[in-house]
Amino acid sequence: MKTKFFTSIILALFVVCNYSAAVEYVDLGLPSGTQWAIANENQTFNYYEAVYIFNTQVPTKEQYEELLEKCTYLADSTNALIFIGPNGKRLFFPKGEYLFYNETGKDNVRYLSCRYYPRVDKYLPNTRMHSDYTTLNNIRLVKPINETKKRTVKNRAINLGLSSGTYWYVMDETPYFTYQDVKQLPYVDSIPLRNEWQELIDNCNWEWIGYGWRVTAKDTKSYCESLFFPATGYGGSNTPHVAAGNHYIAYWANPYNETYSYAFTCSAPNRNNYRRIEYCEPTNLFRVRKVCPSTKYLILRSEVRYVDMGLPSGTKWASKTEYHMRTWDQAMNLFGSRVPSLAQYKELLSNCSIEVVSSGADFLFSADFLDLYWLVVTAKNGNQIMLSSSYLWTRDRQDYPEVGSTAIMITEKGVSYFMDGRGDELGVHLVK
């Protein structure tokens, strides 16, 4: 436990120091002692990104008010502002609108700009502003003074218009977790499945913003909010990989129904620019991001139950596939007649509608690289099951010594049948 704690602290300190190293500040002689950065950050951020990346360097409303009350200022038709501090030093704010940290949690997170007021025929600072958490705004940093408490933002789930209906939370859980830790978390059901990670990879825009990835919906007019995945590095075998620093990201996938420990990993554009789901050592220290699961994949998050699919034979099917891969002999010894026959598979598939979904496994990097596609099977009575393995045994044994059984294969195009060797390990779905 101590090792993991110190690993998290080292990584967090590395990230903060790395973000702040190039900032230069000016002392205006303000009563609070606040020092302001001499220039804006070179890009805009939404509120979540700003607080996550810069934290105590994001100015409060009180610090902006002190700037206005204790300094004199110049404003002109360029909508820029120049503040002159009590000690005579100057601070320049170019045209724009600026974020502040709002600890009340309300959606007013933008404070300062310059605008023309016709009644007095002057350009003046504008402080009556309103913005939500998702709008991209300028940010001017301050140098923290005796403030060690980490700032937080209320976590909430947003809609990116994904076809599964999955909502993603905007903030990470803390600190870093091993795969075994993840299994014990009280919110384990809310950790994304690997196919939910894959959906996010395939169906959203990914933009590198220097500190991590900003993820937006394909349809930004209908879904204007965004996610941010910070490049905070990761740890392996309880040893921090500080060198990974601001180039790599790693999050665990949901451990439910999995034989192997999967994670979503990605890198900066100058570090191979990949985004994938892959097998990772379970002792690695990765981050966790939650989702509000859609009903589409609730089957995979629940215990196995037997479902009436309204079939003529009356056969009931397990709601999901056994998560251990087995040889044909192992499957028959353990489950016997509960392993479906080829005829039962054909009855199921001919009387129900099917949808092929990606498992989220990467062909090149997954331990069980053949497990690429799953099948959602929907009965006419509305009940559903999921064949959550690309290769599944039937109980129909063949007479040839080198062949164990007829098996079914799920591909991008649907379902086909083949014969496989008895020594191979395939998935097993059960019937009752």
C-alpha positions as CSV (number, residue, x, y, z in Angstrom):
1,M,0.0,0.0,0.0
2,K,2.8,2.4,0.9
3,T,4.6,1.7,-2.4
4,K,1.5,2.4,-4.4
5,F,0.8,5.6,-2.5
6,F,4.3,7.0,-3.1
7,T,4.2,5.9,-6.7
8,S,1.1,8.0,-7.2
9,I,2.6,11.0,-5.4
10,I,5.8,10.8,-7.5
11,L,3.7,10.7,-10.7
12,A,1.5,13.5,-9.7
13,L,4.4,15.7,-8.8
14,F,6.1,14.9,-12.0
15,V,3.0,16.0,-14.0
16,V,2.5,19.3,-12.1
17,C,6.2,20.2,-12.3
18,N,6.3,19.3,-16.0
19,Y,3.3,21.5,-16.8
20,S,4.6,24.5,-14.8
21,A,8.3,24.5,-15.6
22,A,8.2,27.2,-18.4
23,V,5.9,29.7,-16.7
24,E,7.3,33.1,-15.9
25,Y,5.6,35.3,-13.4
26,V,5.5,39.0,-12.5
27,D,5.0,40.5,-9.0
28,L,2.7,43.5,-9.3
29,G,3.0,44.4,-5.6
30,L,-0.6,43.2,-4.8
31,P,-1.6,42.9,-1.1
32,S,-2.2,39.2,-1.4
33,G,1.3,38.6,-2.8
34,T,-0.3,36.9,-5.9
35,Q,2.1,36.7,-8.9
36,W,0.6,36.5,-12.3
37,A,2.0,34.7,-15.4
38,I,3.3,37.2,-17.9
39,A,1.5,35.5,-20.8
40,N,-1.5,33.3,-21.6
41,E,-1.1,29.6,-22.2
42,N,-0.7,29.1,-25.9
43,Q,-4.1,27.4,-26.4
44,T,-7.6,27.4,-25.0
45,F,-9.0,24.9,-22.5
46,N,-12.4,24.0,-21.1
47,Y,-12.9,24.2,-17.3
48,Y,-12.3,20.5,-16.6
49,E,-9.0,20.5,-18.6
50,A,-7.8,23.7,-16.9
51,V,-8.4,22.6,-13.4
52,Y,-7.0,19.1,-14.0
53,I,-3.8,20.3,-15.7
54,F,-3.1,23.5,-13.8
55,N,-5.1,23.1,-10.6
56,T,-4.0,25.7,-8.0
57,Q,-2.5,27.9,-10.8
58,V,-6.0,28.6,-12.1
59,P,-7.0,32.1,-10.7
60,T,-9.9,32.5,-8.4
61,K,-12.6,35.2,-8.9
62,E,-11.1,37.0,-5.8
63,Q,-7.7,37.2,-7.5
64,Y,-9.2,38.7,-10.6
65,E,-11.2,41.2,-8.4
66,E,-7.9,42.2,-6.6
67,L,-6.3,42.8,-10.0
68,L,-9.1,45.2,-10.9
69,E,-9.3,46.9,-7.6
70,K,-5.6,47.4,-6.8
71,C,-4.2,48.1,-10.2
72,T,-4.9,50.9,-12.7
73,Y,-5.6,49.7,-16.2
74,L,-5.5,50.8,-19.8
75,A,-8.0,49.5,-22.4
76,D,-8.4,50.3,-26.1
77,S,-10.2,49.3,-29.3
78,T,-8.2,46.1,-29.7
79,N,-10.1,44.8,-26.6
80,A,-6.8,44.3,-24.8
81,L,-6.1,45.2,-21.2
82,I,-2.9,46.5,-19.5
83,F,-2.8,46.4,-15.7
84,I,-0.3,48.6,-13.8
85,G,0.4,47.2,-10.4
86,P,1.0,49.3,-7.2
87,N,4.8,48.8,-7.7
88,G,4.5,50.1,-11.3
89,K,5.0,46.8,-13.1
90,R,2.7,46.0,-16.0
91,L,0.7,42.9,-17.0
92,F,-0.8,42.6,-20.5
93,F,-4.0,40.6,-21.2
94,P,-4.7,40.2,-25.0
95,K,-8.2,40.1,-26.4
96,G,-10.1,37.1,-25.0
97,E,-12.2,35.7,-22.3
98,Y,-10.5,34.1,-19.2
99,L,-11.4,31.1,-16.9
100,F,-11.4,31.3,-13.2
101,Y,-11.7,28.5,-10.5
102,N,-15.3,28.5,-9.2
103,E,-15.4,26.4,-6.0
104,T,-19.2,26.8,-5.7
105,G,-19.6,24.3,-8.5
106,K,-22.0,26.5,-10.5
107,D,-21.6,26.9,-14.3
108,N,-20.1,30.5,-14.1
109,V,-16.5,29.8,-14.8
110,R,-15.5,32.7,-17.1
111,Y,-14.7,36.1,-15.7
112,L,-12.6,38.7,-17.5
113,S,-12.7,40.3,-20.9
114,C,-12.6,43.8,-22.4
115,R,-15.5,45.5,-24.1
116,Y,-16.7,48.8,-25.4
117,Y,-19.3,50.7,-23.3
118,P,-21.1,53.3,-25.5
119,R,-22.6,55.3,-22.6
120,V,-19.1,56.4,-21.4
121,D,-17.4,55.9,-24.7
122,K,-14.7,53.8,-23.2
123,Y,-13.2,50.3,-23.4
124,L,-13.5,48.7,-19.9
125,P,-12.9,45.4,-18.2
126,N,-16.0,43.2,-18.4
127,T,-16.7,41.0,-15.4
128,R,-20.3,40.1,-16.0
129,M,-19.7,37.0,-17.9
130,H,-21.1,33.5,-18.0
131,S,-19.7,30.3,-19.4
132,D,-20.3,26.5,-18.9
133,Y,-17.8,23.8,-18.1
134,T,-17.3,22.8,-21.8
135,T,-16.5,26.1,-23.5
136,L,-12.9,26.7,-24.5
137,N,-11.5,29.9,-23.0
138,N,-8.1,31.5,-22.4
139,I,-6.3,31.0,-19.2
140,R,-3.8,33.1,-17.4
141,L,-2.0,31.3,-14.5
142,V,-1.1,32.5,-11.1
143,K,1.7,31.3,-8.8
144,P,0.2,29.4,-5.9
145,I,0.7,30.9,-2.4
146,N,0.7,28.5,0.5
147,E,-2.0,26.5,-1.2
148,T,-1.4,22.8,-1.0
149,K,-4.9,21.4,-1.1
150,K,-5.7,19.9,-4.5
151,R,-8.7,21.5,-6.2
152,T,-11.5,19.2,-7.4
153,V,-14.3,19.5,-9.8
154,K,-17.6,17.7,-9.4
155,N,-17.5,14.6,-11.6
156,R,-20.4,14.1,-14.0
157,A,-21.2,11.9,-17.0
158,I,-21.6,13.4,-20.5
159,N,-23.3,12.2,-23.7
160,L,-21.0,12.0,-26.8
161,G,-23.8,10.5,-29.0
162,L,-22.3,7.0,-28.9
163,S,-24.6,4.4,-30.5
164,S,-24.4,2.2,-27.4
165,G,-25.9,5.0,-25.3
166,T,-22.8,4.9,-22.9
167,Y,-22.2,8.2,-21.0
168,W,-18.6,8.9,-19.9
169,Y,-17.5,10.7,-16.8
170,V,-15.3,13.7,-17.3
171,M,-12.8,13.1,-14.4
172,D,-10.6,10.2,-13.4
173,E,-10.8,8.3,-10.2
174,T,-7.7,8.5,-8.0
175,P,-5.0,7.4,-7.4
176,Y,-3.4,4.7,-9.6
177,F,-4.6,1.0,-9.4
178,T,-3.4,-2.4,-10.1
179,Y,-5.7,-4.8,-11.9
180,Q,-6.4,-6.6,-8.6
181,D,-7.3,-3.3,-7.0
182,V,-9.8,-2.6,-9.8
183,K,-11.6,-5.9,-9.0
184,Q,-12.2,-4.7,-5.4
185,L,-13.5,-1.2,-6.2
186,P,-17.1,-0.6,-5.1
187,Y,-17.8,1.0,-8.5
188,V,-16.3,-1.8,-10.6
189,D,-19.5,-2.1,-12.6
190,S,-19.0,1.4,-13.8
191,I,-15.5,0.8,-15.3
192,P,-15.6,0.7,-19.1
193,L,-15.7,-2.7,-20.8
194,R,-13.0,-3.1,-23.5
195,N,-15.6,-2.8,-26.3
196,E,-16.8,0.5,-24.7
197,W,-13.3,1.8,-24.9
198,Q,-13.1,0.6,-28.5
199,E,-16.4,2.4,-29.3
200,L,-14.9,5.6,-27.9
201,I,-11.7,5.2,-30.0
202,D,-13.6,4.5,-33.2
203,N,-16.5,6.9,-33.0
204,C,-15.0,10.1,-31.5
205,N,-12.6,12.8,-32.6
206,W,-9.2,12.7,-30.7
207,E,-7.2,15.8,-30.5
208,W,-3.8,16.1,-28.8
209,I,-3.6,19.3,-26.8
210,G,-0.1,19.0,-25.4
211,Y,-1.1,17.7,-22.0
212,G,-3.3,14.8,-23.1
213,W,-6.1,13.9,-25.5
214,R,-9.3,15.9,-25.9
215,V,-12.1,13.7,-27.1
216,T,-15.2,15.1,-28.8
217,A,-18.3,13.7,-30.5
218,K,-18.3,13.3,-34.3
219,D,-21.5,15.4,-34.3
220,T,-20.2,18.4,-32.3
221,K,-23.4,20.5,-33.1
222,S,-25.6,18.0,-31.2
223,Y,-23.1,17.0,-28.6
224,C,-20.8,19.9,-27.7
225,E,-19.1,18.5,-24.5
226,S,-15.7,16.9,-24.4
227,L,-13.6,14.4,-22.4
228,F,-10.0,14.9,-21.4
229,F,-7.5,12.1,-20.8
230,P,-4.4,13.5,-19.2
231,A,-1.0,12.1,-20.2
232,T,0.1,11.3,-16.7
233,G,2.2,8.3,-17.4
234,Y,1.8,5.0,-15.6
235,G,3.6,2.6,-13.3
236,G,4.7,-1.0,-13.7
237,S,5.2,-3.7,-11.1
238,N,4.9,-1.0,-8.4
239,T,7.7,1.1,-9.9
240,P,6.8,4.4,-11.4
241,H,7.6,4.9,-15.1
242,V,8.3,8.6,-14.7
243,A,10.0,8.6,-18.1
244,A,6.6,7.9,-19.6
245,G,5.5,11.3,-18.2
246,N,3.5,13.5,-20.5
247,H,3.6,11.2,-23.5
248,Y,1.5,8.1,-22.5
249,I,-1.9,7.3,-21.0
250,A,-3.2,4.0,-19.6
251,Y,-6.6,3.0,-18.1
252,W,-7.9,-0.3,-17.0
253,A,-10.8,-2.0,-18.7
254,N,-13.5,-3.7,-16.8
255,P,-12.3,-7.0,-15.3
256,Y,-15.8,-8.6,-15.4
257,N,-16.0,-11.7,-17.6
258,E,-12.3,-11.4,-18.6
259,T,-9.6,-14.1,-18.6
260,Y,-6.9,-11.5,-19.1
261,S,-6.1,-8.1,-17.8
262,Y,-6.9,-5.6,-20.5
263,A,-6.3,-1.8,-20.6
264,F,-6.7,1.1,-22.9
265,T,-3.4,2.7,-23.8
266,C,-2.4,5.5,-26.0
267,S,0.5,7.8,-26.7
268,A,1.3,11.3,-27.9
269,P,1.6,12.0,-31.7
270,N,5.4,12.2,-31.3
271,R,5.4,8.8,-29.5
272,N,3.9,6.5,-32.2
273,N,0.4,8.1,-31.9
274,Y,-1.5,4.9,-31.0
275,R,-4.8,4.2,-29.3
276,R,-5.6,0.6,-28.6
277,I,-6.9,-2.0,-26.1
278,E,-4.2,-4.5,-25.2
279,Y,-3.2,-7.1,-22.6
280,C,-1.1,-5.6,-19.8
281,E,0.6,-7.0,-16.8
282,P,-1.9,-7.0,-13.9
283,T,0.7,-5.5,-11.5
284,N,0.9,-2.3,-13.6
285,L,-0.4,0.9,-12.0
286,F,-3.0,2.5,-14.3
287,R,-5.8,5.0,-14.0
288,V,-9.5,4.4,-13.9
289,R,-12.3,6.4,-15.7
290,K,-16.0,5.6,-15.0
291,V,-18.9,5.3,-17.4
292,C,-22.7,5.3,-17.0
293,P,-23.2,1.9,-18.7
294,S,-25.8,1.5,-21.4
295,T,-28.4,-1.2,-21.2
296,K,-26.8,-2.8,-24.3
297,Y,-23.9,-4.2,-22.3
298,L,-25.5,-4.8,-18.9
299,I,-25.4,-8.5,-19.7
300,L,-21.7,-8.5,-19.4
301,R,-21.8,-6.8,-16.0
302,S,-24.2,-9.1,-14.4
303,E,-24.1,-12.7,-13.2
304,V,-25.0,-15.5,-15.6
305,R,-28.7,-16.3,-15.8
306,Y,-30.7,-18.5,-18.1
307,V,-32.9,-16.7,-20.6
308,D,-36.1,-17.8,-22.4
309,M,-35.5,-16.9,-26.0
310,G,-39.0,-18.1,-27.1
311,L,-37.5,-21.0,-29.1
312,P,-39.7,-23.9,-30.4
313,S,-37.7,-26.4,-28.4
314,G,-38.0,-24.4,-25.2
315,T,-34.2,-24.3,-24.7
316,K,-33.0,-21.6,-22.4
317,W,-29.6,-20.0,-23.1
318,A,-27.1,-18.5,-20.7
319,S,-27.1,-14.7,-20.8
320,K,-23.3,-14.6,-21.6
321,T,-20.4,-16.9,-22.4
322,E,-18.2,-18.6,-19.8
323,Y,-15.2,-16.4,-19.4
324,H,-12.6,-19.3,-19.3
325,M,-11.4,-20.7,-22.6
326,R,-11.4,-24.5,-22.5
327,T,-10.5,-27.5,-24.7
328,W,-13.3,-29.6,-26.0
329,D,-12.6,-32.4,-23.6
330,Q,-12.5,-30.0,-20.6
331,A,-15.8,-28.4,-21.7
332,M,-17.6,-31.8,-22.1
333,N,-16.2,-33.1,-18.7
334,L,-17.3,-30.0,-16.9
335,F,-20.7,-29.3,-18.6
336,G,-21.7,-32.3,-20.7
337,S,-25.1,-31.8,-22.3
338,R,-25.2,-28.1,-21.2
339,V,-22.8,-27.4,-24.1
340,P,-25.1,-26.6,-27.0
341,S,-25.3,-28.8,-30.1
342,L,-24.9,-27.4,-33.6
343,A,-28.7,-27.9,-34.1
344,Q,-29.4,-25.8,-31.0
345,Y,-27.1,-23.0,-32.3
346,K,-28.9,-23.1,-35.6
347,E,-32.3,-22.9,-33.9
348,L,-31.2,-19.9,-31.9
349,L,-29.7,-18.0,-34.8
350,S,-32.5,-18.7,-37.2
351,N,-35.2,-17.6,-34.8
352,C,-33.6,-14.4,-33.4
353,S,-32.0,-11.3,-34.7
354,I,-28.3,-10.9,-34.4
355,E,-25.8,-7.9,-34.1
356,V,-22.1,-8.3,-34.5
357,V,-20.2,-6.0,-32.1
358,S,-16.5,-5.4,-31.6
359,S,-15.0,-7.0,-28.6
360,G,-12.4,-4.2,-28.3
361,A,-9.5,-6.7,-28.7
362,D,-6.6,-5.6,-30.8
363,F,-5.4,-8.3,-33.3
364,L,-1.8,-7.4,-32.9
365,F,-1.6,-6.7,-29.1
366,S,-4.2,-8.9,-27.4
367,A,-3.3,-12.1,-25.5
368,D,-6.4,-13.8,-27.0
369,F,-6.1,-12.1,-30.3
370,L,-8.7,-14.3,-32.0
371,D,-11.5,-12.9,-29.8
372,L,-12.3,-9.9,-32.0
373,Y,-16.1,-10.0,-32.4
374,W,-19.1,-10.9,-30.2
375,L,-22.7,-11.5,-31.0
376,V,-25.7,-9.8,-29.4
377,V,-28.7,-12.1,-29.9
378,T,-32.2,-10.7,-29.5
379,A,-35.3,-12.9,-29.3
380,K,-38.7,-12.0,-30.7
381,N,-39.9,-11.7,-27.1
382,G,-37.3,-9.0,-26.5
383,N,-34.9,-11.0,-24.3
384,Q,-31.2,-10.8,-25.1
385,I,-28.1,-12.9,-24.6
386,M,-24.5,-12.2,-25.7
387,L,-22.2,-14.8,-27.3
388,S,-19.0,-13.1,-25.9
389,S,-16.3,-15.1,-27.6
390,S,-15.4,-15.3,-31.3
391,Y,-15.0,-19.1,-31.2
392,L,-17.4,-21.4,-29.4
393,W,-17.5,-25.2,-29.0
394,T,-20.6,-27.3,-29.8
395,R,-21.0,-30.7,-28.3
396,D,-21.0,-32.4,-31.7
397,R,-18.0,-34.6,-31.7
398,Q,-16.4,-35.7,-35.0
399,D,-15.1,-39.2,-35.7
400,Y,-11.6,-38.0,-36.9
401,P,-9.0,-38.4,-34.2
402,E,-7.4,-35.0,-34.8
403,V,-10.7,-33.2,-34.7
404,G,-12.6,-32.5,-31.5
405,S,-15.9,-30.9,-32.4
406,T,-17.8,-28.7,-34.7
407,A,-17.4,-25.1,-33.6
408,I,-19.0,-21.8,-34.5
409,M,-17.0,-18.7,-35.5
410,I,-18.2,-15.1,-35.1
411,T,-16.6,-12.7,-37.6
412,E,-17.4,-9.1,-38.8
413,K,-19.8,-10.7,-41.4
414,G,-21.7,-12.9,-39.0
415,V,-21.6,-16.6,-38.0
416,S,-20.0,-19.6,-39.7
417,Y,-19.2,-23.2,-38.7
418,F,-16.0,-25.2,-38.8
419,M,-14.2,-28.2,-37.2
420,D,-11.4,-27.6,-34.7
421,G,-8.8,-29.7,-32.9
422,R,-9.7,-31.1,-29.5
423,G,-6.5,-29.5,-28.0
424,D,-7.5,-26.0,-28.9
425,E,-9.0,-23.7,-26.3
426,L,-12.3,-22.1,-27.3
427,G,-15.2,-20.3,-25.6
428,V,-18.1,-22.3,-24.1
429,H,-21.7,-21.0,-24.0
430,L,-24.2,-23.0,-22.0
431,V,-27.8,-24.0,-22.3
432,K,-30.4,-25.3,-19.8
